[in-house]
Amino acid sequence: LRSVCGCRGSQGWVHPGCLRKWQISVQSAVNQPLDVEGEQRHLRCSVCRELFRGIEPPSREDFVKQHSGLAPEDIIPGVLLRYSSNFPIPHFEDEAMQILFAAKKAHFENSVYLVTSVERATHDTAEVFGVNLSRAAGVDWARAPGSWSDEEAESWRRSGVRVEIGLGGPVKPRRPSVALLVSPGEPGGWSVGETRMLARRACPASTGHAQRVASDDPLLRVFFGLAKWSMVQLLGEVARGSWGVS
């Protein structure tokens, strides 16, 4: 037994292993950045309010790395995230918050997300962006608003490009985010980028080439909305069993 805080009497002693299990359970219970920032129970005794001495919990970064089995450098463009049926459902006292969470969660149910980019936010944090490959918009491609004209989209179609609209995720869902080009002419068979740039690559005849080098039927999927995580948040979700990674 060890004394790790300011409590006295019988409650002033604890098994180190029991305290460590408590710290892990607390760190596992939260994952949203604001919730993680506000959680102190793994650092401070809930009775005397003193910081624990001698048995410090791992940092958030070390915790998610250990329990997810992944390092930040493992999350790169091209990684696939598969939704897990064990995705945790938090309890909200506010019914409106429960409804909002359910609406956002619909983007992730039975989904497969493609990581499209990883961007450095500060010297020690990164943001991960991705799009949902499994959720179609359910509207005709020509009716989707975007930064391209109907005439442009029609010219892509006449060139033999299949154009589809996908719902990329809950962040800015009414705005075009990125496009995905699936074609044997692309490195690895696919590329992610800006819609017009990929459309030009899918239709080389429009840029002066005599014939298309890639497939006669490339697919251009334009996404509206996207998903966004901090790197630590995403690894935390993997650690909690919310996502499978491949």
C-alpha positions as CSV (number, residue, x, y, z in Angstrom):
1,L,0.0,0.0,0.0
2,R,1.1,3.6,-0.7
3,S,0.1,7.0,0.4
4,V,-0.3,9.1,-2.8
5,C,-2.3,12.1,-1.7
6,G,-3.3,14.1,1.4
7,C,-6.0,11.8,2.7
8,R,-5.6,10.4,6.2
9,G,-6.7,7.2,7.9
10,S,-7.7,4.0,6.1
11,Q,-8.6,5.9,2.9
12,G,-5.1,7.4,2.7
13,W,-3.7,4.2,1.4
14,V,-4.1,2.6,-2.0
15,H,-2.8,-0.3,-4.0
16,P,-0.7,1.2,-6.9
17,G,-2.3,-1.3,-9.3
18,C,-5.8,-0.3,-8.3
19,L,-5.0,3.4,-8.7
20,R,-3.5,2.7,-12.1
21,K,-6.7,0.9,-13.2
22,W,-8.7,3.9,-12.0
23,Q,-6.6,6.3,-13.9
24,I,-6.9,4.2,-17.1
25,S,-10.7,3.9,-16.7
26,V,-11.0,7.7,-16.3
27,Q,-8.7,8.4,-19.4
28,S,-10.8,5.9,-21.4
29,A,-14.1,7.5,-20.5
30,V,-13.4,10.8,-22.3
31,N,-12.2,11.6,-25.8
32,Q,-13.6,14.9,-27.0
33,P,-10.8,17.6,-26.7
34,L,-12.8,19.8,-24.3
35,D,-13.7,16.8,-22.2
36,V,-10.1,15.6,-22.0
37,E,-9.0,19.1,-21.1
38,G,-11.5,19.3,-18.3
39,E,-11.0,15.8,-16.8
40,Q,-8.8,15.8,-13.7
41,R,-9.8,12.7,-11.8
42,H,-6.8,10.7,-13.0
43,L,-4.5,13.4,-11.8
44,R,-6.1,14.6,-8.6
45,C,-7.7,12.9,-5.6
46,S,-11.5,13.4,-5.7
47,V,-11.6,13.7,-1.8
48,C,-8.7,15.9,-0.7
49,R,-8.1,17.4,-4.2
50,E,-4.3,17.0,-4.0
51,L,-2.4,15.8,-7.1
52,F,-1.4,12.1,-6.9
53,R,2.2,11.6,-5.9
54,G,4.5,9.0,-7.3
55,I,2.0,7.3,-9.6
56,E,1.5,9.8,-12.5
57,P,-0.7,8.7,-15.3
58,P,0.6,8.5,-18.9
59,S,0.2,11.6,-21.0
60,R,-2.8,11.7,-23.3
61,E,-0.5,11.1,-26.3
62,D,1.2,8.1,-24.7
63,F,-2.2,6.7,-23.5
64,V,-3.8,6.7,-26.9
65,K,-0.7,5.4,-28.6
66,Q,-0.4,2.5,-26.1
67,H,-4.1,1.5,-26.2
68,S,-4.7,2.0,-29.9
69,G,-1.6,0.2,-31.0
70,L,-0.9,3.0,-33.4
71,A,1.5,5.9,-33.6
72,P,0.6,9.3,-35.2
73,E,2.9,8.5,-38.1
74,D,0.7,5.5,-38.9
75,I,-2.2,7.7,-39.8
76,I,-1.5,8.9,-43.4
77,P,-3.5,9.7,-46.5
78,G,-4.9,6.4,-47.9
79,V,-5.6,4.8,-44.5
80,L,-9.1,3.4,-44.2
81,L,-11.2,3.8,-41.0
82,R,-14.0,1.2,-40.6
83,Y,-16.9,2.0,-38.2
84,S,-17.3,-0.3,-35.3
85,S,-20.7,-1.3,-33.8
86,N,-19.1,-0.5,-30.4
87,F,-19.1,3.2,-31.1
88,P,-19.8,4.7,-27.7
89,I,-23.1,6.7,-27.2
90,P,-22.7,9.3,-24.5
91,H,-25.6,10.3,-22.3
92,F,-26.8,13.9,-22.5
93,E,-29.2,15.5,-20.0
94,D,-30.1,18.0,-22.8
95,E,-32.4,16.2,-25.3
96,A,-31.4,18.6,-28.0
97,M,-27.8,17.6,-27.6
98,Q,-28.8,13.9,-27.9
99,I,-30.6,14.7,-31.2
100,L,-27.6,16.6,-32.5
101,F,-25.3,13.7,-31.6
102,A,-27.6,11.2,-33.3
103,A,-27.7,13.3,-36.5
104,K,-23.9,13.5,-36.6
105,K,-23.5,9.8,-35.7
106,A,-25.5,8.9,-38.8
107,H,-22.5,9.9,-40.9
108,F,-20.4,7.2,-39.2
109,E,-22.8,4.3,-38.9
110,N,-21.8,1.4,-41.2
111,S,-19.2,3.7,-42.8
112,V,-15.7,3.4,-44.2
113,Y,-13.7,6.7,-44.2
114,L,-10.7,7.4,-46.3
115,V,-8.1,9.6,-44.7
116,T,-7.5,12.3,-47.3
117,S,-4.9,14.5,-45.5
118,V,-3.0,15.1,-42.3
119,E,-2.2,18.7,-41.5
120,R,0.1,20.1,-38.9
121,A,-1.9,22.4,-36.6
122,T,0.9,23.5,-34.2
123,H,4.4,22.2,-33.5
124,D,3.0,19.3,-31.5
125,T,-0.5,18.7,-32.8
126,A,-2.0,17.5,-36.1
127,E,-5.4,17.5,-37.7
128,V,-6.8,14.5,-39.7
129,F,-9.3,14.9,-42.5
130,G,-11.3,12.2,-44.2
131,V,-14.4,11.5,-46.3
132,N,-17.1,8.8,-46.1
133,L,-16.8,6.4,-49.0
134,S,-20.0,4.6,-48.3
135,R,-22.7,7.3,-48.1
136,A,-24.1,8.5,-51.4
137,A,-25.9,11.8,-51.7
138,G,-29.0,10.3,-53.3
139,V,-29.2,13.2,-55.8
140,D,-28.3,13.5,-59.5
141,W,-24.8,14.8,-60.0
142,A,-25.9,17.6,-62.2
143,R,-28.2,19.0,-59.4
144,A,-25.5,19.3,-56.8
145,P,-24.4,22.9,-56.1
146,G,-20.6,23.5,-56.5
147,S,-17.9,25.7,-57.7
148,W,-18.1,24.2,-61.2
149,S,-20.8,24.9,-63.8
150,D,-23.3,22.5,-65.2
151,E,-21.6,22.8,-68.6
152,E,-18.3,21.6,-67.1
153,A,-19.9,18.7,-65.4
154,E,-21.7,17.7,-68.6
155,S,-18.4,17.9,-70.6
156,W,-16.9,15.5,-68.1
157,R,-19.8,13.1,-68.6
158,R,-19.5,13.3,-72.4
159,S,-15.8,12.4,-72.0
160,G,-16.8,9.1,-70.4
161,V,-16.3,10.1,-66.8
162,R,-18.8,8.8,-64.3
163,V,-19.5,11.6,-61.9
164,E,-21.0,10.9,-58.5
165,I,-21.9,12.9,-55.4
166,G,-20.9,11.6,-51.9
167,L,-21.7,12.8,-48.4
168,G,-18.2,13.2,-47.1
169,G,-19.0,13.9,-43.4
170,P,-20.6,16.2,-40.8
171,V,-18.2,19.1,-41.1
172,K,-19.5,21.8,-43.6
173,P,-21.9,19.3,-45.2
174,R,-23.3,21.8,-47.8
175,R,-19.9,22.7,-49.2
176,P,-17.8,20.7,-51.7
177,S,-14.7,19.4,-49.9
178,V,-12.5,17.2,-52.1
179,A,-13.0,14.8,-55.0
180,L,-11.8,11.2,-55.4
181,L,-10.7,10.0,-58.8
182,V,-10.6,6.2,-59.3
183,S,-8.7,5.4,-62.5
184,P,-5.9,3.0,-63.6
185,G,-4.1,6.0,-64.8
186,E,-3.6,7.3,-61.2
187,P,-0.7,6.1,-59.0
188,G,-2.1,3.3,-57.0
189,G,-5.4,3.5,-59.0
190,W,-6.8,6.6,-57.2
191,S,-6.1,10.2,-56.2
192,V,-7.7,12.8,-54.0
193,G,-7.7,16.5,-54.8
194,E,-9.6,19.5,-56.2
195,T,-12.5,18.6,-58.5
196,R,-11.4,20.5,-61.6
197,M,-7.8,19.3,-61.4
198,L,-8.9,15.7,-61.2
199,A,-11.5,16.1,-63.9
200,R,-8.8,17.4,-66.3
201,R,-6.7,14.3,-65.5
202,A,-9.7,12.1,-66.1
203,C,-10.4,13.8,-69.4
204,P,-6.9,14.3,-71.0
205,A,-8.5,14.8,-74.4
206,S,-9.7,18.2,-73.1
207,T,-6.1,19.2,-72.5
208,G,-4.9,18.4,-75.9
209,H,-4.2,14.7,-75.8
210,A,-5.5,12.7,-78.7
211,Q,-6.9,9.9,-76.6
212,R,-7.5,9.0,-73.0
213,V,-4.6,7.0,-71.5
214,A,-6.5,5.9,-68.4
215,S,-9.6,3.8,-68.2
216,D,-12.4,4.5,-70.6
217,D,-14.7,4.8,-67.6
218,P,-13.0,6.6,-64.7
219,L,-15.0,7.5,-61.6
220,L,-15.0,11.0,-60.2
221,R,-16.7,11.2,-56.9
222,V,-17.3,14.8,-55.5
223,F,-17.8,15.0,-51.8
224,F,-19.9,17.4,-49.8
225,G,-18.7,17.8,-46.3
226,L,-15.9,16.0,-44.5
227,A,-14.8,14.6,-41.2
228,K,-12.2,16.2,-39.0
229,W,-10.3,14.9,-36.0
230,S,-7.3,16.0,-34.0
231,M,-4.7,13.2,-34.2
232,V,-5.0,12.4,-30.5
233,Q,-8.8,12.4,-30.7
234,L,-8.8,9.9,-33.6
235,L,-6.3,7.6,-31.9
236,G,-8.4,7.8,-28.8
237,E,-11.5,6.7,-30.8
238,V,-9.4,3.8,-32.1
239,A,-8.3,2.9,-28.6
240,R,-12.0,2.9,-27.4
241,G,-12.9,0.4,-30.2
242,S,-14.9,3.0,-32.3
243,W,-12.8,2.3,-35.5
244,G,-10.9,-0.4,-37.1
245,V,-7.9,0.7,-39.2
246,S,-6.4,-0.7,-42.3
